[in-house]
């Protein structure tokens, strides 16, 4: 067999078509326009077909836009198209390369997933803008995945460098996004409902594109306008669980100690008056994207089976389960008869033990490829809806039964690359990356198993 043998073109094209359908369903601009409308002299906010909030513009003096996330620029553009020159001022923080030209909203580009000085400046400007809002003002908050890293405003006595170090430790230890954001919320002046405090007594409409398993509002971008359900005790347990207590700075430990003993206040909770005039609404999610993927797969002649939009856990273990399901379909036609398309979403984690370059989606596919030698006419696909898998310029990767043997012909050891978490150069040499560029949305990952 030649190393030039490529993945079955039909399966590859079908997988990309299904993924594109999932991306279309996560279009942040469309989501905003479905949720917000102008009718006569009022703004109506809808959840599905139900109006959940009406704002009489005769009673509004100023309208502000704030926000952060990978999908926030197209969200703001849609809102500008709806509200036009009624907008007084806006500031949003987006990942570098995810900006758009906006008329009424200032766009700041910053680093992700490890925050930088640009993000800090943007967060400070947003907080200052909100602190100037009054009781007759209306604030639209536009929040999407990545927003936590893009709103880094450390509590007093903490430096940005210390937040950066904590972020790197959490990203590398295998902690999930709920755990990561619990720690972030207790080291920040913007997260865990604290921007709601800054904005009070203004009216706030907080529109969120969910990138977290379970769509927990206080976890999406660390919930800047949402009551926080976590505590300093939770933060302490997480640092202990991953043996990070001695690795974080003394300033972080001292702040945690003060939090545990009541010397510094907790993040605002459900009964805090800061939330009296806040409406929180999720307008896009992984589940909605998977439903669209399911419909597209069916139109292409597959029998789709949506497994779950809430899959977490170690990437390599989750990959092995997906391969086992493919093997079961080939052997028994269960849990669904071929031609089949298994669909799953959520966000897995990678516990780093090497210095390689990759991301959870590429690692998922690399793991799967090592156990597919006997699986004829099967394709494994995994990609991030934001178009960037980890610190790379690709969304993910795909593999079939020939991937491992093709790699070895090219002198690549799948096992070695997996141990080193070095999936990016592996798939780059095979030309099996999923490349979309920045999609300007973010609703976690889409995984597909196609079985003909």
C-alpha angles and dihedrals in degrees: 000000000000123000086230091071105117134204113281103281095217094053091044093051092046092051092051092048091052091047092050089053089054090050092050090054089055094054102144094202093055091045092056093047091051091051102041130046140163115231117179103309099338140080117230123199117201136196102199106313095336123096107224100172136026122187119195105217091205086073096047121091101181138009121211131187122206133160151127138220147083092281098038098099095062089042089055092045091055091049091050089053089053100043103026117175092358085086111099099190141336139193126183134173118217137173116270109273093024099089128119131193107260129183104213102018128074111224119209119192118212142165127279141225092006109044124235142195092274090058091048092053091048092049091050092051092048093050091047091050091051093048088060094055118109138206093272095050128099122216124196112200116197112196129177140157115305092033094117093062090042094056103055110160108151122213117254116293092025123106125214088242089061091051089049091052093049090049093052092048093050094046092051102043099065097255115153124236093262090056094042092052093045088062093042092052092058094051098048142079093208105044135074097039096313095122087057087059090049092050098046130146090027121096111256129199107190114195115191135192103203122229097165132091110258092016091255103183095210090056098049103101085341091295103271092183099028130091109259118236094187129084144200086262089059090050091052092050092051094050089048094046092057095037092243100128094097093039097059119080124273088246090059091048092048092050091049090050091052090049093051092050095045096249090124123037125256122245112275115281136205096284095049111123088225087083097050093102099030123110114194119196134172108216100175137024146168091258093059090051092050090051088056091047089051092053093048093049090052091051089054092056101263128128100234125209118189104209101183144314091213105065115144133159138087110338096227093052093048090050092053090053091053092051090049090054091051090051090050092053091051092049104038110006088244139163083013133358121250135287080062138163118199112198128193138163142180129093127287127196135233121212103212119226099154140046098242130129121249145088140243094270095052090044090051091055094042090053092048093048092062092063102042104082094116097038106103117194095009126130126192116202133177130170142158116245090223091064094239121092107201114311093339138101095239133079097222142291146263135220144182138186093292098051097092095044092046089051094051091050086057092050095257120137110210091198093051093048091049094050090050093044085235101141097136098072089040094061094034091062090046091047090229100126123127105232123187104143118226107337094192090229135084127194100146123260138332119210124189134188112191116194119183 
